[in-house]
């Protein structure tokens, strides 16, 4: 199964494609979509939508795994991320790709085994599980790979069968 993990944003959107088969996962590609600062939000959102459609068309994933929105201290940044995330959801739907949403704690639990793991622990386990020499950069791409791993590990687990995972189709 080809799983495209997406770490949503506006300035930087991380992506990571893995092939998951019989409990094994292999990293195929990762990177980031970026939009320039100083450009109106509407233009950045249009670029995200166009770039996401092109990326989905190029990578041809079976499913997309995306992080649910998590508001930290800065609500202004959270609102901008919500706009970018909405455009990503739209692009996935437009391309007809099944979409699965995971909370940060679900990702941490699936990748590290502890829902309150630190970011560096998630990044290191992502590196180890995918047998990479170094943690992928930028951080957004590493987060996207962790999201893809989360889906690979959760899809057949009790998490999925108990409907703790939100699917948007």
C-alpha positions as CSV (number, residue, x, y, z in Angstrom):
1,X,0.0,0.0,0.0
2,X,1.4,3.4,-1.0
3,X,0.7,5.9,1.9
4,X,1.2,9.6,1.4
5,X,1.7,11.4,4.8
6,X,1.0,15.1,4.8
7,X,2.0,17.6,7.5
8,X,-0.3,20.5,6.7
9,X,0.7,24.2,6.8
10,X,0.8,27.3,4.6
11,X,4.4,28.2,4.4
12,X,5.7,24.6,4.4
13,X,3.7,21.4,3.8
14,X,5.7,18.3,4.5
15,X,5.0,15.1,2.5
16,X,6.4,11.6,2.8
17,X,5.5,8.6,0.7
18,X,6.0,5.1,2.0
19,X,5.3,1.6,0.7
20,X,3.8,-0.5,3.6
21,X,3.5,-4.2,3.1
22,X,3.1,-7.0,5.7
23,X,4.3,-5.0,8.6
24,X,7.3,-3.6,6.7
25,X,7.6,0.0,5.5
26,X,10.0,1.5,3.0
27,X,10.5,5.2,2.4
28,X,10.0,6.1,-1.3
29,X,10.1,9.9,-1.3
30,X,9.8,12.9,1.0
31,X,10.1,16.6,0.8
32,X,8.1,19.8,1.2
33,X,5.9,22.1,-0.7
34,X,6.6,25.8,0.1
35,X,4.9,29.0,-0.6
36,X,6.6,32.4,-0.6
37,X,6.1,34.8,2.3
38,X,4.6,38.2,1.5
39,X,2.1,36.8,-1.0
40,X,-1.6,37.1,-0.2
41,X,-3.0,34.1,1.6
42,X,-5.5,33.4,-1.2
43,X,-2.6,33.1,-3.7
44,X,-0.7,30.8,-1.4
45,X,-3.7,28.6,-1.0
46,X,-4.2,28.3,-4.7
47,X,-0.5,27.3,-5.1
48,X,-1.0,24.7,-2.3
49,X,-4.0,23.2,-4.1
50,X,-2.2,23.1,-7.5
51,X,1.0,21.6,-6.0
52,X,-1.0,19.0,-4.0
53,X,-2.9,17.9,-7.1
54,X,0.3,17.6,-9.0
55,X,2.0,15.7,-6.2
56,X,-0.9,13.3,-5.8
57,X,-1.0,12.8,-9.6
58,X,2.8,12.1,-9.7
59,X,3.0,9.8,-6.6
60,X,-0.3,8.1,-7.1
61,X,-0.9,7.0,-3.4
62,X,-3.5,4.5,-2.3
63,X,-4.3,6.6,0.7
64,X,-3.4,9.9,2.3
65,X,-2.7,10.3,6.1
66,X,-2.9,13.8,7.4
67,X,-2.6,15.4,10.8
68,X,-5.7,16.7,12.5
69,X,-5.4,20.4,13.4
70,X,-3.8,21.0,16.8
71,X,-4.0,24.5,18.2
72,X,-1.0,25.4,20.3
73,X,-0.5,28.8,21.8
74,X,-0.6,30.9,18.6
75,X,-4.2,30.9,17.3
76,X,-3.3,33.1,14.4
77,X,-0.9,30.5,13.1
78,X,-3.5,27.8,13.8
79,X,-6.0,29.6,11.6
80,X,-3.6,29.9,8.7
81,X,-2.7,26.2,9.0
82,X,-6.4,25.4,9.1
83,X,-6.8,27.2,5.7
84,X,-3.9,25.3,4.2
85,X,-5.2,22.0,5.7
86,X,-8.7,22.7,4.2
87,X,-7.2,23.1,0.7
88,X,-5.2,19.9,1.1
89,X,-8.4,18.0,2.1
90,X,-10.1,19.5,-0.9
91,X,-7.3,18.4,-3.3
92,X,-7.3,14.8,-1.9
93,X,-11.1,14.6,-2.3
94,X,-10.9,16.1,-5.8
95,X,-8.3,13.4,-6.7
96,X,-10.5,10.7,-5.2
97,X,-7.9,9.5,-2.7
98,X,-9.1,8.1,0.6
99,X,-8.0,10.3,3.5
100,X,-7.3,9.3,7.1
101,X,-6.8,11.9,9.9
102,X,-4.7,11.3,13.0
103,X,-4.1,13.4,16.1
104,X,-0.6,14.1,17.2
105,X,-0.9,11.7,20.1
106,X,-2.1,8.9,17.8
107,X,1.0,9.5,15.6
108,X,3.2,9.4,18.7
109,X,1.6,6.2,20.0
110,X,1.8,4.4,16.7
111,X,5.4,5.4,16.0
112,X,7.0,5.5,19.4
113,X,4.6,3.5,21.5
114,X,3.9,6.5,23.9
115,X,1.3,9.1,23.1
116,X,3.2,11.9,24.9
117,X,6.6,11.2,23.3
118,X,8.8,14.2,22.5
119,X,9.3,15.4,18.9
120,X,12.9,14.2,18.8
121,X,11.8,10.7,19.8
122,X,9.2,10.5,17.0
123,X,11.8,11.7,14.5
124,X,14.4,9.2,15.6
125,X,11.9,6.3,15.6
126,X,10.7,7.3,12.1
127,X,14.4,7.2,11.0
128,X,14.9,3.8,12.6
129,X,11.6,2.2,11.3
130,X,12.3,3.4,7.8
131,X,16.0,2.3,8.1
132,X,17.3,5.8,7.1
133,X,20.8,7.1,7.9
134,X,19.5,10.4,9.1
135,X,16.3,12.1,10.2
136,X,14.7,13.6,7.1
137,X,14.8,17.3,6.7
138,X,12.9,19.6,6.8
139,X,11.1,18.6,10.0
140,X,7.8,18.9,8.2
141,X,8.9,16.0,5.9
142,X,9.9,13.9,8.9
143,X,6.5,14.6,10.5
144,X,4.8,13.6,7.2
145,X,6.7,10.3,7.1
146,X,5.6,9.7,10.8
147,X,2.0,10.3,9.7
148,X,2.4,7.7,6.9
149,X,3.9,5.2,9.4
150,X,1.0,5.9,11.7
151,X,-1.5,4.9,9.1
152,X,0.5,1.8,8.1
153,X,0.6,0.7,11.8
154,X,-2.9,1.8,12.7
155,X,-4.8,0.6,9.6
156,X,-4.9,-3.0,10.6
157,X,-4.7,-2.4,14.4
158,X,-7.4,-2.2,17.0
159,X,-7.2,1.6,16.7
160,X,-8.7,1.4,13.2
161,X,-11.3,-1.3,14.0
162,X,-12.5,0.7,17.0
163,X,-13.2,3.7,14.8
164,X,-10.7,5.9,16.7
165,X,-9.3,7.0,13.3
166,X,-11.3,9.5,11.3
167,X,-11.7,8.7,7.7
168,X,-12.8,11.3,5.2
169,X,-14.0,9.8,1.9
